[in-house]
Amino acid sequence: MVNAADPLTRRAALAALGGALAALPALGRPAAAQTGATFRAINIDTTQLVGRDAVLVRRNLARDLPAAFAGRITGARGAPTLLVRITSLSLGSYTGSASGGGSGGSTVDTDYMEGEALIVPAGSRTPTARVPMLAAVPSASAGAWYLPDNEERRIAYISSFFASWLTKRV
């Protein structure tokens, strides 16, 4: 009969438990993220946005996506291309915190960026995978609302946030 207090048995049980716990983070990620999918290039599509916002989002993502996907952009001819399409940007009307209605609470709106990542195989125009994405951050995340470059900083912040979360989903 095996004694439950046997150190060899306890070590084996602890090793098995440690191995199981180490594998848990990988279970919650999509298959592409588990394999660390590599891409030939990243293309950015902001045509559904208009004016200055489209230019700012494109410029920020052109900086943030390659940094976020560092090591996963190989340039290999046979690798798929990652197409990141931004479909909407909404900046809340944040004007600082205010208490109202006797509740003593503060009101803070949220900024949203919605889009998708499309994985397009080499030599094809038809995506084989689509990963929808919605990023939401508090409007106050980029700093003081009263500074003249407030909207530019908010767009830069949510673009960076979108890029970093996208790496976890693709």
GROMACS elastic network, one bead per residue, 0.5 to 0.9 nm:
[ bonds ]
;  ai    aj funct       b0    kb
    2     5     6  0.86085   500
    2     6     6  0.74525   500
    2     9     6  0.86131   500
    3     6     6  0.53688   500
    3     9     6  0.84007   500
    4     7     6  0.84362   500
    4     9     6  0.70528   500
    4    10     6  0.76214   500
    5     8     6  0.86509   500
    5     9     6  0.74308   500
    5    10     6  0.69380   500
    6     9     6  0.53828   500
    6    10     6  0.63745   500
    6    11     6  0.87659   500
    7    10     6  0.50095   500
    7    11     6  0.60440   500
    7    12     6  0.85710   500
    8    11     6  0.51402   500
    8    12     6  0.62568   500
    8    13     6  0.86681   500
    9    12     6  0.51268   500
    9    13     6  0.61719   500
    9    14     6  0.85844   500
   10    13     6  0.50627   500
   10    14     6  0.60490   500
   10    15     6  0.84730   500
   11    14     6  0.50939   500
   11    15     6  0.60026   500
   11    16     6  0.85280   500
   12    15     6  0.50975   500
   12    16     6  0.61519   500
   12    17     6  0.85735   500
   13    16     6  0.51572   500
   13    17     6  0.61328   500
   13    18     6  0.85388   500
   14    17     6  0.50352   500
   14    18     6  0.59909   500
   14    19     6  0.85414   500
   15    18     6  0.50508   500
   15    19     6  0.61635   500
   15    20     6  0.86470   500
   16    19     6  0.51570   500
   16    20     6  0.62496   500
   16    21     6  0.86795   500
   17    20     6  0.51333   500
   17    21     6  0.61739   500
   17    22     6  0.85910   500
   18    21     6  0.51501   500
   18    22     6  0.61148   500
   18    23     6  0.87712   500
   19    22     6  0.51301   500
   19    23     6  0.64741   500
   20    23     6  0.53182   500
   20    24     6  0.66593   500
   21    24     6  0.53207   500
   21    25     6  0.80654   500
   22    25     6  0.69924   500
   22    26     6  0.84374   500
   23    26     6  0.57850   500
   23    27     6  0.69634   500
   24    27     6  0.53841   500
   24    28     6  0.73429   500
   25    28     6  0.59377   500
   25    29     6  0.73709   500
   26    29     6  0.56087   500
   26    30     6  0.85400   500
   26    33     6  0.86282   500
   26    34     6  0.63291   500
   27    30     6  0.81126   500
   27    34     6  0.83301   500
   29    32     6  0.81540   500
   29    33     6  0.61161   500
   29    34     6  0.62964   500
   29   168     6  0.72136   500
   29   169     6  0.69336   500
   29   170     6  0.89256   500
   30    33     6  0.54315   500
   30    34     6  0.63943   500
   30    35     6  0.89817   500
   30   168     6  0.81047   500
   30   169     6  0.61154   500
   30   170     6  0.70192   500
   31    34     6  0.50347   500
   31    35     6  0.64129   500
   31    36     6  0.86223   500
   31    37     6  0.89032   500
   31   169     6  0.88556   500
   31   170     6  0.81435   500
   32    35     6  0.52970   500
   32    36     6  0.60538   500
   32    37     6  0.54309   500
   32   169     6  0.76832   500
   32   170     6  0.54935   500
   33    37     6  0.64627   500
   33   167     6  0.74814   500
   33   168     6  0.62768   500
   33   169     6  0.62493   500
   33   170     6  0.53007   500
   34    37     6  0.79750   500
   34   170     6  0.89873   500
   35    38     6  0.88215   500
   36    72     6  0.71714   500
   36   170     6  0.82484   500
   37    72     6  0.67646   500
   37   170     6  0.75442   500
   38    41     6  0.89822   500
   38    69     6  0.87741   500
   38    71     6  0.79920   500
   38    73     6  0.57422   500
   38    74     6  0.65214   500
   38    75     6  0.89714   500
   38    76     6  0.88844   500
   38    79     6  0.68268   500
   38    80     6  0.76274   500
   38    81     6  0.88269   500
   39    42     6  0.73507   500
   39    72     6  0.61164   500
   39    74     6  0.60298   500
   39    75     6  0.68989   500
   39    76     6  0.74928   500
   39    78     6  0.88981   500
   39    79     6  0.52461   500
   39    80     6  0.51641   500
   39    81     6  0.53673   500
   39    82     6  0.63372   500
   39   119     6  0.86268   500
   40    72     6  0.85322   500
   40    73     6  0.56699   500
   40    74     6  0.54424   500
   40    76     6  0.52173   500
   40    77     6  0.63943   500
   40    78     6  0.74787   500
   40    80     6  0.56871   500
   40    81     6  0.52829   500
   40    82     6  0.77333   500
   40   122     6  0.82674   500
   41    66     6  0.89166   500
   41    73     6  0.59689   500
   41    74     6  0.75166   500
   41    75     6  0.61248   500
   41    76     6  0.86637   500
   41    79     6  0.84217   500
   41    80     6  0.76613   500
   41    81     6  0.51075   500
   41    82     6  0.62680   500
   41    83     6  0.84344   500
   42    62     6  0.86209   500
   42    65     6  0.77307   500
   42    66     6  0.75479   500
   42    73     6  0.77818   500
   42    81     6  0.59449   500
   42    83     6  0.58249   500
   42    84     6  0.72385   500
   43    62     6  0.85400   500
   43    81     6  0.73172   500
   43    82     6  0.62258   500
   43    84     6  0.61388   500
   43    85     6  0.83689   500
   44    58     6  0.67222   500
   44    61     6  0.75386   500
   44    62     6  0.73621   500
   44    82     6  0.85194   500
   44    83     6  0.58731   500
   44    85     6  0.59272   500
   44    86     6  0.79077   500
   45    48     6  0.79308   500
   45    58     6  0.75657   500
   45    83     6  0.72678   500
   45    84     6  0.61322   500
   45    86     6  0.62922   500
   45    87     6  0.86520   500
   46    49     6  0.55600   500
   46    50     6  0.81446   500
   46    54     6  0.56218   500
   46    55     6  0.79648   500
   46    57     6  0.74051   500
   46    58     6  0.63680   500
   46    84     6  0.85651   500
   46    85     6  0.60952   500
   46    86     6  0.52943   500
   46    87     6  0.70499   500
   46    88     6  0.87417   500
   47    50     6  0.71333   500
   47    54     6  0.71598   500
   47    85     6  0.82955   500
   47    86     6  0.79426   500
   47    87     6  0.80581   500
   48    54     6  0.80151   500
   48    85     6  0.84838   500
   48    86     6  0.70339   500
   48    87     6  0.54429   500
   48    88     6  0.70254   500
   49    52     6  0.88428   500
   49    53     6  0.67426   500
   49    54     6  0.50159   500
   49    55     6  0.87308   500
   49    57     6  0.88809   500
   49    86     6  0.75166   500
   49    87     6  0.67134   500
   49    88     6  0.63475   500
   49    89     6  0.74214   500
   50    53     6  0.62077   500
   50    54     6  0.53066   500
   50    55     6  0.81711   500
   51    54     6  0.56151   500
   51    55     6  0.67182   500
   51    56     6  0.89570   500
   52    55     6  0.51510   500
   52    56     6  0.61408   500
   52    57     6  0.85712   500
   53    56     6  0.51059   500
   53    57     6  0.59787   500
   53    58     6  0.83923   500
   53    89     6  0.80120   500
   53   152     6  0.84994   500
   53   155     6  0.78002   500
   54    57     6  0.52697   500
   54    58     6  0.60287   500
   54    59     6  0.85037   500
   54    86     6  0.89238   500
   54    89     6  0.89785   500
   55    58     6  0.52347   500
   55    59     6  0.60801   500
   55    60     6  0.85684   500
   56    59     6  0.51473   500
   56    60     6  0.60382   500
   56    61     6  0.84661   500
   56   152     6  0.73013   500
   56   155     6  0.70559   500
   56   156     6  0.75603   500
   57    60     6  0.51937   500
   57    61     6  0.59775   500
   57    62     6  0.83636   500
   57    86     6  0.84530   500
   57    89     6  0.88686   500
   57   155     6  0.65670   500
   57   156     6  0.72236   500
   57   158     6  0.89837   500
   57   159     6  0.64314   500
   58    61     6  0.52297   500
   58    62     6  0.59450   500
   58    63     6  0.86645   500
   58    86     6  0.89221   500
   58   159     6  0.88064   500
   59    62     6  0.51297   500
   59    63     6  0.65290   500
   59    64     6  0.87865   500
   59   156     6  0.89521   500
   60    63     6  0.52256   500
   60    64     6  0.60475   500
   60    65     6  0.84228   500
   60   155     6  0.80009   500
   60   156     6  0.58536   500
   60   157     6  0.88420   500
   60   159     6  0.61578   500
   60   160     6  0.72740   500
   61    65     6  0.54223   500
   61    66     6  0.82496   500
   61   156     6  0.84035   500
   61   159     6  0.59468   500
   61   160     6  0.70396   500
   61   162     6  0.86095   500
   61   163     6  0.69581   500
   62    65     6  0.59784   500
   62    66     6  0.69711   500
   63    66     6  0.63908   500
   63    67     6  0.68558   500
   63   160     6  0.87192   500
   64    67     6  0.52604   500
   64    68     6  0.60438   500
   64    69     6  0.86109   500
   64   159     6  0.73798   500
   64   160     6  0.56772   500
   64   161     6  0.89415   500
   64   162     6  0.89978   500
   64   163     6  0.61376   500
   64   164     6  0.79153   500
   65    69     6  0.59875   500
   65    70     6  0.82977   500
   65   159     6  0.89390   500
   65   160     6  0.78963   500
   65   162     6  0.89007   500
   65   163     6  0.53470   500
   65   164     6  0.76209   500
   65   166     6  0.87074   500
   65   167     6  0.85587   500
   66    69     6  0.51228   500
   66    70     6  0.57508   500
   66    71     6  0.88800   500
   66    72     6  0.87397   500
   66    73     6  0.75223   500
   66   163     6  0.88807   500
   67    70     6  0.50946   500
   67    71     6  0.88546   500
   67   163     6  0.87880   500
   67   164     6  0.88850   500
   68    71     6  0.89718   500
   68   160     6  0.86157   500
   68   163     6  0.62944   500
   68   164     6  0.56218   500
   68   165     6  0.88425   500
   68   166     6  0.84720   500
   68   167     6  0.65642   500
   69    72     6  0.53861   500
   69    73     6  0.66248   500
   69   163     6  0.84634   500
   69   164     6  0.83496   500
   69   167     6  0.63695   500
   70    73     6  0.64724   500
   71    74     6  0.71203   500
   73    76     6  0.83106   500
   74    77     6  0.88129   500
   74    79     6  0.78849   500
   75    78     6  0.86818   500
   75    79     6  0.74213   500
   76    79     6  0.54020   500
   76    80     6  0.86020   500
   77    80     6  0.81549   500
   77   122     6  0.70042   500
   78   121     6  0.78817   500
   78   122     6  0.55568   500
   78   123     6  0.83021   500
   79   121     6  0.68227   500
   79   122     6  0.59684   500
   80   119     6  0.63302   500
   80   120     6  0.53268   500
   80   123     6  0.85949   500
   80   124     6  0.89545   500
   81   118     6  0.81660   500
   81   119     6  0.59398   500
   81   120     6  0.51772   500
   81   121     6  0.63490   500
   81   122     6  0.68034   500
   82   117     6  0.66052   500
   82   118     6  0.58401   500
   82   120     6  0.63679   500
   82   121     6  0.88569   500
   83   116     6  0.81735   500
   83   117     6  0.56327   500
   83   119     6  0.63376   500
   83   120     6  0.71767   500
   83   127     6  0.89007   500
   84   115     6  0.72874   500
   84   116     6  0.58867   500
   84   118     6  0.63533   500
   84   119     6  0.88352   500
   85   114     6  0.87186   500
   85   115     6  0.54114   500
   85   116     6  0.53773   500
   85   117     6  0.63305   500
   85   118     6  0.77676   500
   86    89     6  0.78169   500
   86   113     6  0.73398   500
   86   114     6  0.59669   500
   86   116     6  0.65483   500
   86   117     6  0.87781   500
   87   113     6  0.78327   500
   87   114     6  0.56469   500
   87   116     6  0.77922   500
   88   112     6  0.78583   500
   88   113     6  0.57912   500
   88   114     6  0.51430   500
   88   115     6  0.67779   500
   89   111     6  0.76888   500
   89   112     6  0.57199   500
   89   114     6  0.64405   500
   89   115     6  0.89463   500
   89   155     6  0.85920   500
   90   110     6  0.83540   500
   90   111     6  0.56018   500
   90   112     6  0.50345   500
   90   113     6  0.64490   500
   90   114     6  0.87151   500
   91    94     6  0.82899   500
   91   109     6  0.83828   500
   91   110     6  0.69639   500
   91   112     6  0.64722   500
   91   113     6  0.86088   500
   91   139     6  0.70856   500
   91   151     6  0.79069   500
   91   154     6  0.78773   500
   91   155     6  0.81734   500
   92   108     6  0.84028   500
   92   109     6  0.51159   500
   92   110     6  0.52532   500
   92   111     6  0.52209   500
   92   112     6  0.80670   500
   92   138     6  0.84640   500
   92   139     6  0.60809   500
   93   108     6  0.84593   500
   93   109     6  0.63589   500
   93   110     6  0.82359   500
   93   111     6  0.87660   500
   93   139     6  0.76783   500
   94    97     6  0.81563   500
   94   107     6  0.82742   500
   94   108     6  0.60709   500
   94   109     6  0.55606   500
   94   110     6  0.79026   500
   94   138     6  0.87481   500
   94   139     6  0.57245   500
   94   140     6  0.68353   500
   94   145     6  0.69927   500
   95    98     6  0.83717   500
   95   107     6  0.89252   500
   95   108     6  0.80020   500
   95   109     6  0.88109   500
   95   139     6  0.88911   500
   95   140     6  0.85682   500
   95   145     6  0.60873   500
   95   146     6  0.77995   500
   96   106     6  0.86111   500
   96   107     6  0.78988   500
   96   108     6  0.72258   500
   96   140     6  0.74441   500
   96   144     6  0.79169   500
   96   145     6  0.65755   500
   96   146     6  0.85710   500
   97   105     6  0.85394   500
   97   106     6  0.51044   500
   97   107     6  0.56792   500
   97   108     6  0.64735   500
   98   104     6  0.83818   500
   98   105     6  0.74188   500
   98   106     6  0.50204   500
   98   107     6  0.60885   500
   98   108     6  0.85698   500
   99   102     6  0.72225   500
   99   103     6  0.69296   500
   99   104     6  0.50198   500
   99   105     6  0.52713   500
   99   106     6  0.50819   500
   99   107     6  0.73011   500
  100   103     6  0.61778   500
  100   104     6  0.63967   500
  100   105     6  0.70631   500
  100   106     6  0.75627   500
  100   107     6  0.85907   500
  101   104     6  0.75760   500
  101   105     6  0.87887   500
  102   105     6  0.82094   500
  103   106     6  0.85606   500
  108   138     6  0.67703   500
  108   139     6  0.66795   500
  108   140     6  0.72648   500
  109   137     6  0.88450   500
  109   138     6  0.61686   500
  109   139     6  0.55597   500
  109   140     6  0.80354   500
  110   136     6  0.64329   500
  110   137     6  0.56381   500
  110   140     6  0.82168   500
  111   135     6  0.81476   500
  111   136     6  0.56343   500
  111   137     6  0.53825   500
  111   138     6  0.60125   500
  111   139     6  0.53143   500
  111   140     6  0.89687   500
  111   154     6  0.79703   500
  111   155     6  0.87142   500
  111   158     6  0.75201   500
  112   134     6  0.69889   500
  112   135     6  0.56017   500
  112   137     6  0.66935   500
  112   138     6  0.88507   500
  112   158     6  0.75807   500
  113   133     6  0.82287   500
  113   134     6  0.58369   500
  113   135     6  0.51714   500
  113   136     6  0.66416   500
  113   137     6  0.89764   500
  113   155     6  0.89686   500
  113   158     6  0.69730   500
  113   159     6  0.77161   500
  113   162     6  0.73448   500
  114   132     6  0.79243   500
  114   133     6  0.58449   500
  114   135     6  0.63182   500
  114   136     6  0.86957   500
  114   162     6  0.86533   500
  115   131     6  0.86665   500
  115   132     6  0.60957   500
  115   133     6  0.53530   500
  115   134     6  0.64651   500
  115   135     6  0.86883   500
  116   130     6  0.66728   500
  116   131     6  0.53951   500
  116   133     6  0.53355   500
  116   134     6  0.82751   500
  116   166     6  0.89072   500
  117   129     6  0.80941   500
  117   130     6  0.57660   500
  117   131     6  0.50470   500
  117   132     6  0.64648   500
  117   133     6  0.76413   500
  117   166     6  0.78995   500
  117   170     6  0.76487   500
  118   127     6  0.57820   500
  118   128     6  0.74895   500
  118   129     6  0.57701   500
  118   131     6  0.64827   500
  118   132     6  0.86748   500
  119   126     6  0.86151   500
  119   127     6  0.52634   500
  119   128     6  0.58337   500
  119   129     6  0.52286   500
  119   130     6  0.65923   500
  119   131     6  0.85220   500
  119   170     6  0.88917   500
  120   123     6  0.84500   500
  120   124     6  0.65102   500
  120   125     6  0.64022   500
  120   126     6  0.60811   500
  120   128     6  0.60264   500
  120   129     6  0.75326   500
  121   124     6  0.55238   500
  121   125     6  0.75669   500
  121   126     6  0.75613   500
  121   127     6  0.68004   500
  121   128     6  0.70043   500
  122   125     6  0.83523   500
  124   127     6  0.77307   500
  127   130     6  0.70903   500
  131   166     6  0.86907   500
  131   169     6  0.73029   500
  131   170     6  0.70800   500
  133   162     6  0.79888   500
  133   165     6  0.86428   500
  133   166     6  0.73455   500
  133   169     6  0.85323   500
  134   162     6  0.77853   500
  135   158     6  0.72179   500
  135   159     6  0.87492   500
  135   161     6  0.71621   500
  135   162     6  0.56441   500
  135   165     6  0.80529   500
  136   158     6  0.75799   500
  136   161     6  0.86269   500
  136   162     6  0.85694   500
  137   140     6  0.82756   500
  137   141     6  0.68040   500
  137   157     6  0.86595   500
  137   158     6  0.67861   500
  137   161     6  0.82122   500
  138   141     6  0.54731   500
  138   142     6  0.86203   500
  139   142     6  0.71898   500
  139   143     6  0.86517   500
  139   145     6  0.86208   500
  139   154     6  0.71466   500
  140   143     6  0.56808   500
  140   144     6  0.70102   500
  140   145     6  0.70488   500
  140   154     6  0.81171   500
  141   144     6  0.86738   500
  141   154     6  0.71801   500
  141   157     6  0.74391   500
  141   158     6  0.87456   500
  142   145     6  0.82500   500
  142   150     6  0.73279   500
  142   151     6  0.86383   500
  142   153     6  0.56417   500
  142   154     6  0.51054   500
  142   155     6  0.85618   500
  142   156     6  0.82811   500
  142   157     6  0.61396   500
  142   158     6  0.86605   500
  143   146     6  0.89725   500
  143   147     6  0.85103   500
  143   150     6  0.74335   500
  143   153     6  0.78578   500
  143   154     6  0.81274   500
  144   147     6  0.60197   500
  144   150     6  0.70072   500
  145   148     6  0.81998   500
  145   149     6  0.87066   500
  145   150     6  0.56399   500
  145   151     6  0.83467   500
  146   149     6  0.85546   500
  146   150     6  0.69560   500
  147   150     6  0.54893   500
  148   151     6  0.80388   500
  148   152     6  0.88944   500
  149   152     6  0.53570   500
  149   153     6  0.62564   500
  149   154     6  0.87007   500
  150   153     6  0.52544   500
  150   154     6  0.61881   500
  150   155     6  0.87063   500
  151   155     6  0.61185   500
  151   156     6  0.85096   500
  152   155     6  0.51796   500
  152   156     6  0.61584   500
  152   157     6  0.86030   500
  153   157     6  0.60479   500
  153   158     6  0.86591   500
  154   157     6  0.50490   500
  154   158     6  0.61910   500
  154   159     6  0.84360   500
  155   158     6  0.53327   500
  155   159     6  0.59708   500
  155   160     6  0.85494   500
  156   159     6  0.51697   500
  156   160     6  0.62225   500
  156   161     6  0.86320   500
  157   160     6  0.52583   500
  157   161     6  0.61917   500
  157   162     6  0.86310   500
  158   162     6  0.59514   500
  158   163     6  0.85141   500
  159   162     6  0.50776   500
  159   163     6  0.61959   500
  159   164     6  0.86677   500
  160   163     6  0.51530   500
  160   164     6  0.61999   500
  160   165     6  0.86554   500
  161   164     6  0.52842   500
  161   165     6  0.62286   500
  161   166     6  0.85105   500
  162   165     6  0.53457   500
  162   166     6  0.60176   500
  162   167     6  0.89044   500
  163   166     6  0.51006   500
  163   167     6  0.66536   500
  164   167     6  0.55768   500
  164   168     6  0.72346   500
  165   168     6  0.53164   500
  165   169     6  0.67763   500
  166   169     6  0.51420   500
  166   170     6  0.61026   500
  167   170     6  0.54288   500
